[in-house]
Amino acid sequence: MFRSSYITWFYKHNEKYSDREKLSIQMRHGYETASRNYNKIINNIDETKEEIENKIIEENNKLIEEINILKKENNELKIENNELKNTKLLRGLIII
């Protein structure tokens, strides 16, 4: 926890690549690893809790609609597939 906090703080206050590279050698990790795992960017949230909840609800509703559309398309494909199987089965019976 302290390691992560320190590296994040250091990256925030030292933007030079050479400084970050020196830190990565001191902390015994690669620069890429630190950039990916430790340097978390936290934005100040200007939105209220209600606005965030409304966005989440809206996104959830969109996903539910998309799921329903995909379910409908999947069912239509299943019906087409069953019809195709039945047609092939009937052709097999007629040939015999």
DSSP file (Angstrom, degrees, kcal/mol; ACC not computed):
  #  RESIDUE AA STRUCTURE BP1 BP2  ACC     N-H-->O    O-->H-N    N-H-->O    O-->H-N    TCO  KAPPA ALPHA  PHI   PSI    X-CA   Y-CA   Z-CA
    1    1 A M     >        0   0    0      0, 0.0     4,-2.5     0, 0.0     5,-0.2   0.000 360.0 360.0 360.0 -47.9    0.0    0.0    0.0
    2    2 A F  H  >  +     0   0    0      2,-0.2     4,-3.0     1,-0.2     5,-0.2   0.900 360.0  53.4 -65.7 -38.7    2.7    2.5    0.9
    3    3 A R  H  > S+     0   0    0      2,-0.2     4,-2.6     1,-0.2     5,-0.2   0.945 111.1  45.4 -59.1 -49.4    4.7    1.4   -2.1
    4    4 A S  H  > S+     0   0    0      1,-0.2     4,-2.3     2,-0.2    -2,-0.2   0.918 114.4  48.1 -62.0 -45.2    1.8    2.1   -4.4
    5    5 A S  H  X S+     0   0    0     -4,-2.5     4,-2.6     2,-0.2    -2,-0.2   0.914 112.5  48.8 -63.0 -43.7    1.0    5.4   -2.8
    6    6 A Y  H  X S+     0   0    0     -4,-3.0     4,-3.1     2,-0.2    -2,-0.2   0.930 111.8  47.8 -63.6 -45.9    4.6    6.6   -2.9
    7    7 A I  H  X S+     0   0    0     -4,-2.6     4,-2.5    -5,-0.2    -1,-0.2   0.910 112.7  49.2 -63.5 -41.3    5.0    5.7   -6.5
    8    8 A T  H  X S+     0   0    0     -4,-2.3     4,-1.8    -5,-0.2    -1,-0.2   0.932 113.6  46.4 -62.3 -45.7    1.8    7.4   -7.5
    9    9 A W  H  X S+     0   0    0     -4,-2.6     4,-1.7     1,-0.2    -2,-0.2   0.930 112.3  50.8 -61.1 -45.8    2.8   10.5   -5.5
   10   10 A F  H  X S+     0   0    0     -4,-3.1     4,-1.6     1,-0.2    -2,-0.2   0.912 110.1  49.2 -60.1 -44.3    6.3   10.5   -7.1
   11   11 A Y  H  < S+     0   0    0     -4,-2.5    -1,-0.2     1,-0.2    -2,-0.2   0.855 108.6  54.1 -65.1 -34.0    4.9   10.2  -10.6
   12   12 A K  H  < S+     0   0    0     -4,-1.8    -1,-0.2     1,-0.2    -2,-0.2   0.864 118.0  34.8 -67.3 -35.3    2.5   13.1   -9.9
   13   13 A H  H  < S+     0   0    0     -4,-1.7     2,-0.5     1,-0.2    -2,-0.2   0.536 117.4  52.8 -99.5  -8.2    5.3   15.4   -8.8
   14   14 A N     <  +     0   0    0     -4,-1.6    -1,-0.2    -5,-0.2     6,-0.0  -0.880  53.7 168.8-131.7 100.4    8.1   14.2  -11.2
   15   15 A E        +     0   0    0     -2,-0.5     2,-0.2    -3,-0.1    -1,-0.1   0.560  43.2 108.1 -91.4  -8.3    7.1   14.1  -14.8
   16   16 A K     >  -     0   0    0      1,-0.1     4,-1.9     2,-0.0     5,-0.2  -0.491  66.3-139.9 -73.3 137.3   10.6   13.6  -16.3
   17   17 A Y  H  > S+     0   0    0      1,-0.2     4,-2.5    -2,-0.2     5,-0.2   0.887 102.2  56.4 -61.1 -39.8   11.1   10.1  -17.8
   18   18 A S  H  > S+     0   0    0      1,-0.2     4,-2.2     2,-0.2    -1,-0.2   0.885 106.6  49.1 -63.9 -38.7   14.7   10.0  -16.4
   19   19 A D  H  > S+     0   0    0      2,-0.2     4,-2.1     1,-0.2    -1,-0.2   0.911 112.9  47.2 -65.6 -41.5   13.4   10.6  -12.8
   20   20 A R  H  X S+     0   0    0     -4,-1.9     4,-2.2     1,-0.2    -2,-0.2   0.866 110.2  52.8 -68.1 -35.3   10.8    7.9  -13.2
   21   21 A E  H  X S+     0   0    0     -4,-2.5     4,-1.7     2,-0.2    -1,-0.2   0.906 108.3  50.6 -66.2 -41.2   13.4    5.5  -14.6
   22   22 A K  H  X S+     0   0    0     -4,-2.2     4,-2.4     1,-0.2    -2,-0.2   0.915 110.3  50.3 -61.8 -42.9   15.7    6.1  -11.6
   23   23 A L  H  X S+     0   0    0     -4,-2.1     4,-2.9     1,-0.2    -1,-0.2   0.908 106.5  54.4 -62.3 -41.0   12.8    5.4   -9.3
   24   24 A S  H  <>S+     0   0    0     -4,-2.2     5,-2.7     1,-0.2     4,-0.5   0.873 109.4  48.0 -63.0 -35.2   12.0    2.2  -11.1
   25   25 A I  H ><5S+     0   0    0     -4,-1.7     3,-0.6     3,-0.2    -1,-0.2   0.922 113.5  47.5 -68.9 -43.4   15.6    1.0  -10.6
   26   26 A Q  H 3<5S+     0   0    0     -4,-2.4    -2,-0.2     1,-0.2    -1,-0.2   0.879 116.0  43.8 -64.1 -38.0   15.5    1.9   -6.9
   27   27 A M  T 3<5S-     0   0    0     -4,-2.9    -1,-0.2    -5,-0.2    -2,-0.2   0.474 111.9-122.4 -88.8  -1.5   12.2    0.2   -6.4
   28   28 A R  T < 5S+     0   0    0     -3,-0.6     2,-0.3    -4,-0.5    -3,-0.2   0.919  73.4 104.5  61.3  49.2   13.3   -2.8   -8.4
   29   29 A H  S   <S-     0   0    0     -5,-2.7    -1,-0.2    -6,-0.1    -2,-0.2  -0.952  73.9 -94.6-145.3 165.6   10.6   -2.8  -11.0
   30   30 A G     >  -     0   0    0     -2,-0.3     4,-2.1     1,-0.1     5,-0.2  -0.462  28.2-121.5 -80.7 155.0   10.4   -1.8  -14.7
   31   31 A Y  H  > S+     0   0    0      1,-0.2     4,-2.6     2,-0.2     5,-0.2   0.901 114.8  52.8 -60.1 -41.2    9.3    1.7  -15.7
   32   32 A E  H  > S+     0   0    0      1,-0.2     4,-2.2     2,-0.2    -1,-0.2   0.895 107.3  52.0 -63.0 -39.8    6.5    0.1  -17.8
   33   33 A T  H  > S+     0   0    0      1,-0.2     4,-3.1     2,-0.2     5,-0.4   0.930 111.3  46.5 -62.1 -45.7    5.3   -1.9  -14.8
   34   34 A A  H  X>S+     0   0    0     -4,-2.1     4,-1.9     1,-0.2     5,-1.8   0.911 112.0  50.6 -64.4 -41.7    5.1    1.2  -12.6
   35   35 A S  H  <5S+     0   0    0     -4,-2.6    -1,-0.2     1,-0.2    -2,-0.2   0.889 118.4  38.9 -62.6 -38.3    3.3    3.2  -15.3
   36   36 A R  H  <5S+     0   0    0     -4,-2.2    -2,-0.2    -5,-0.2    -1,-0.2   0.898 129.0  25.6 -79.6 -41.8    0.8    0.5  -15.8
   37   37 A N  H  <5S+     0   0    0     -4,-3.1    -3,-0.2    -5,-0.2    -2,-0.2   0.786 128.0  28.8 -99.8 -30.1    0.2   -0.7  -12.2
   38   38 A Y  T  <5S+     0   0    0     -4,-1.9     2,-2.0    -5,-0.4    -3,-0.2   0.791  93.5  82.5-106.5 -31.8    1.0    2.2   -9.8
   39   39 A N      < +     0   0    0     -5,-1.8     2,-0.4   -32,-0.1    -1,-0.1  -0.506  60.1 177.1 -82.3  80.5    0.4    5.5  -11.6
   40   40 A K        -     0   0    0     -2,-2.0     2,-0.7    -3,-0.1    -3,-0.0  -0.699  21.1-145.3 -87.1 131.3   -3.3    5.8  -11.0
   41   41 A I        -     0   0    0     -2,-0.4     2,-0.6     2,-0.0    -2,-0.0  -0.865  14.6-168.6 -99.0 119.7   -5.0    8.9  -12.3
   42   42 A I        -     0   0    0     -2,-0.7     2,-0.2     3,-0.0    -2,-0.0  -0.931   7.3-153.9-112.9 115.5   -7.8   10.0  -10.1
   43   43 A N        -     0   0    0     -2,-0.6     2,-0.3     1,-0.1    -2,-0.0  -0.598  25.5-107.7 -86.0 146.9  -10.0   12.7  -11.5
   44   44 A N        -     0   0    0     -2,-0.2     2,-0.7     1,-0.1    -1,-0.1  -0.590  34.4-131.0 -71.1 132.3  -11.9   15.1   -9.3
   45   45 A I        +     0   0    0     -2,-0.3    -1,-0.1     1,-0.2    -3,-0.0  -0.776  30.5 173.9 -92.9 117.4  -15.5   14.2   -9.5
   46   46 A D        +     0   0    0     -2,-0.7     2,-0.2     2,-0.1    -1,-0.2   0.511  52.4  95.7 -97.1  -7.4  -17.7   17.2  -10.1
   47   47 A E  S    S-     0   0    0      1,-0.1     2,-0.1     2,-0.0    -2,-0.0  -0.538  74.6-120.6 -86.2 149.7  -20.9   15.2  -10.5
   48   48 A T     >  -     0   0    0     -2,-0.2     4,-2.1     1,-0.1     5,-0.2  -0.383  28.1-106.9 -80.8 166.6  -23.4   14.6   -7.7
   49   49 A K  H  > S+     0   0    0      1,-0.2     4,-2.5     2,-0.2     5,-0.2   0.885 120.7  53.3 -60.6 -39.6  -24.2   11.1   -6.5
   50   50 A E  H  > S+     0   0    0      2,-0.2     4,-2.5     1,-0.2    -1,-0.2   0.893 107.4  50.7 -64.8 -40.3  -27.7   11.4   -8.1
   51   51 A E  H  > S+     0   0    0      2,-0.2     4,-2.1     1,-0.2    -1,-0.2   0.908 111.7  47.8 -64.0 -41.8  -26.2   12.3  -11.5
   52   52 A I  H  X S+     0   0    0     -4,-2.1     4,-2.3     2,-0.2    -2,-0.2   0.924 112.2  49.4 -64.6 -44.2  -23.8    9.3  -11.3
   53   53 A E  H  X S+     0   0    0     -4,-2.5     4,-2.6     1,-0.2    -2,-0.2   0.903 110.1  51.5 -61.5 -41.7  -26.7    7.0  -10.4
   54   54 A N  H  X S+     0   0    0     -4,-2.5     4,-2.5     2,-0.2    -1,-0.2   0.894 109.6  49.7 -63.4 -40.3  -28.8    8.3  -13.2
   55   55 A K  H  X S+     0   0    0     -4,-2.1     4,-2.7     2,-0.2    -1,-0.2   0.917 111.4  48.9 -63.3 -42.8  -26.0    7.7  -15.7
   56   56 A I  H  X S+     0   0    0     -4,-2.3     4,-2.6     2,-0.2    -2,-0.2   0.920 111.9  48.4 -64.0 -43.5  -25.6    4.2  -14.4
   57   57 A I  H  X S+     0   0    0     -4,-2.6     4,-2.5     2,-0.2    -1,-0.2   0.914 112.0  49.7 -62.4 -42.4  -29.3    3.5  -14.7
   58   58 A E  H  X S+     0   0    0     -4,-2.5     4,-2.1     2,-0.2    -2,-0.2   0.921 112.4  46.6 -63.1 -44.6  -29.4    4.9  -18.2
   59   59 A E  H  X S+     0   0    0     -4,-2.7     4,-2.3     1,-0.2    -1,-0.2   0.897 111.7  52.2 -63.4 -40.0  -26.4    2.7  -19.3
   60   60 A N  H  X S+     0   0    0     -4,-2.6     4,-2.3     1,-0.2    -2,-0.2   0.910 108.6  50.1 -62.7 -42.8  -28.0   -0.3  -17.6
   61   61 A N  H  X S+     0   0    0     -4,-2.5     4,-2.3     2,-0.2    -1,-0.2   0.898 109.6  51.1 -63.4 -40.3  -31.2    0.3  -19.5
   62   62 A K  H  X S+     0   0    0     -4,-2.1     4,-2.4     1,-0.2    -1,-0.2   0.912 110.7  48.8 -62.3 -41.9  -29.3    0.6  -22.8
   63   63 A L  H  X S+     0   0    0     -4,-2.3     4,-2.5     2,-0.2    -2,-0.2   0.889 109.4  52.1 -65.9 -38.6  -27.6   -2.7  -22.1
   64   64 A I  H  X S+     0   0    0     -4,-2.3     4,-2.3     2,-0.2    -1,-0.2   0.914 110.2  49.0 -63.0 -42.5  -30.9   -4.4  -21.2
   65   65 A E  H  X S+     0   0    0     -4,-2.3     4,-2.3     2,-0.2    -2,-0.2   0.924 111.7  49.0 -61.5 -44.1  -32.3   -3.2  -24.6
   66   66 A E  H  X S+     0   0    0     -4,-2.4     4,-2.5     1,-0.2    -2,-0.2   0.895 110.1  51.2 -63.9 -40.0  -29.3   -4.5  -26.4
   67   67 A I  H  X S+     0   0    0     -4,-2.5     4,-2.6     2,-0.2    -1,-0.2   0.919 109.6  50.2 -62.6 -43.3  -29.5   -7.8  -24.6
   68   68 A N  H  X S+     0   0    0     -4,-2.3     4,-2.2     2,-0.2    -2,-0.2   0.895 110.3  49.6 -63.4 -40.0  -33.2   -8.1  -25.6
   69   69 A I  H  X S+     0   0    0     -4,-2.3     4,-2.5     2,-0.2    -1,-0.2   0.931 112.4  47.7 -63.0 -45.0  -32.4   -7.3  -29.2
   70   70 A L  H  X S+     0   0    0     -4,-2.5     4,-2.5     1,-0.2    -2,-0.2   0.876 110.2  52.1 -65.3 -37.2  -29.6  -10.0  -29.3
   71   71 A K  H  X S+     0   0    0     -4,-2.6     4,-2.5     2,-0.2    -1,-0.2   0.916 110.2  49.2 -63.0 -42.0  -31.9  -12.5  -27.6
   72   72 A K  H  X S+     0   0    0     -4,-2.2     4,-2.2     2,-0.2    -2,-0.2   0.933 112.3  47.3 -62.8 -46.0  -34.5  -11.9  -30.3
   73   73 A E  H  X S+     0   0    0     -4,-2.5     4,-2.3     1,-0.2    -1,-0.2   0.890 111.4  52.1 -62.1 -39.1  -31.9  -12.2  -33.1
   74   74 A N  H  X S+     0   0    0     -4,-2.5     4,-2.2     2,-0.2    -2,-0.2   0.910 109.2  48.9 -63.9 -42.8  -30.6  -15.4  -31.5
   75   75 A N  H  X S+     0   0    0     -4,-2.5     4,-2.3     2,-0.2    -1,-0.2   0.895 110.1  51.7 -64.4 -39.5  -34.1  -16.9  -31.4
   76   76 A E  H  X S+     0   0    0     -4,-2.2     4,-2.5     1,-0.2    -2,-0.2   0.908 110.2  48.9 -63.7 -40.9  -34.7  -16.0  -35.0
   77   77 A L  H  X S+     0   0    0     -4,-2.3     4,-2.6     2,-0.2    -2,-0.2   0.879 109.1  52.8 -65.7 -37.3  -31.4  -17.7  -35.9
   78   78 A K  H  X S+     0   0    0     -4,-2.2     4,-2.5     2,-0.2    -2,-0.2   0.915 109.8  48.6 -63.1 -42.1  -32.4  -20.8  -33.9
   79   79 A I  H  X S+     0   0    0     -4,-2.3     4,-2.5     2,-0.2    -2,-0.2   0.935 112.6  47.7 -63.3 -45.9  -35.7  -21.0  -35.8
   80   80 A E  H  X S+     0   0    0     -4,-2.5     4,-2.3     1,-0.2    -2,-0.2   0.906 112.0  50.6 -60.9 -41.0  -33.9  -20.6  -39.2
   81   81 A N  H  X S+     0   0    0     -4,-2.6     4,-2.3     2,-0.2    -2,-0.2   0.907 110.6  48.3 -64.6 -42.4  -31.4  -23.3  -38.2
   82   82 A N  H  X S+     0   0    0     -4,-2.5     4,-2.6     2,-0.2    -1,-0.2   0.897 111.2  50.7 -65.0 -39.9  -34.2  -25.7  -37.1
   83   83 A E  H  X S+     0   0    0     -4,-2.5     4,-2.3     2,-0.2    -2,-0.2   0.905 110.3  49.9 -63.9 -40.4  -36.1  -25.0  -40.4
   84   84 A L  H  X S+     0   0    0     -4,-2.3     4,-2.3     2,-0.2    -2,-0.2   0.908 110.9  49.0 -64.0 -42.4  -32.9  -25.8  -42.3
   85   85 A K  H  X S+     0   0    0     -4,-2.3     4,-2.5     1,-0.2    -2,-0.2   0.919 111.1  50.1 -62.5 -43.2  -32.3  -29.0  -40.4
   86   86 A N  H  X S+     0   0    0     -4,-2.6     4,-2.6     2,-0.2    -2,-0.2   0.893 109.8  51.1 -63.4 -39.0  -35.9  -30.1  -41.1
   87   87 A T  H  X S+     0   0    0     -4,-2.3     4,-2.4     2,-0.2    -1,-0.2   0.928 111.7  46.6 -63.6 -45.5  -35.5  -29.3  -44.8
   88   88 A K  H  X S+     0   0    0     -4,-2.3     4,-2.1     1,-0.2    -2,-0.2   0.890 112.1  51.4 -64.0 -38.8  -32.3  -31.4  -45.0
   89   89 A L  H  X S+     0   0    0     -4,-2.5     4,-1.8     2,-0.2    -2,-0.2   0.919 110.3  48.4 -64.3 -43.5  -34.0  -34.2  -43.1
   90   90 A L  H  X S+     0   0    0     -4,-2.6     4,-2.3     1,-0.2    -2,-0.2   0.893 109.5  52.7 -65.0 -39.3  -37.0  -34.2  -45.4
   91   91 A R  H  X S+     0   0    0     -4,-2.4     4,-2.1     1,-0.2    -1,-0.2   0.907 108.1  52.0 -61.5 -40.5  -34.7  -34.2  -48.5
   92   92 A G  H  X S+     0   0    0     -4,-2.1     4,-1.4     1,-0.2    -1,-0.2   0.878 110.3  48.0 -63.3 -38.0  -32.9  -37.2  -47.0
   93   93 A L  H  < S+     0   0    0     -4,-1.8    -1,-0.2     2,-0.2    -2,-0.2   0.875 110.4  51.0 -70.8 -37.0  -36.3  -39.0  -46.6
   94   94 A I  H  < S+     0   0    0     -4,-2.3    -2,-0.2     1,-0.2    -1,-0.2   0.888 107.8  52.9 -67.9 -38.7  -37.4  -38.2  -50.1
   95   95 A I  H  <        0   0    0     -4,-2.1    -1,-0.2     1,-0.3    -2,-0.2   0.886 360.0 360.0 -65.5 -38.0  -34.2  -39.6  -51.6
   96   96 A I     <        0   0    0     -4,-1.4    -1,-0.3    -5,-0.2    -2,-0.2   0.501 360.0 360.0 -73.3 360.0  -34.5  -42.9  -49.8
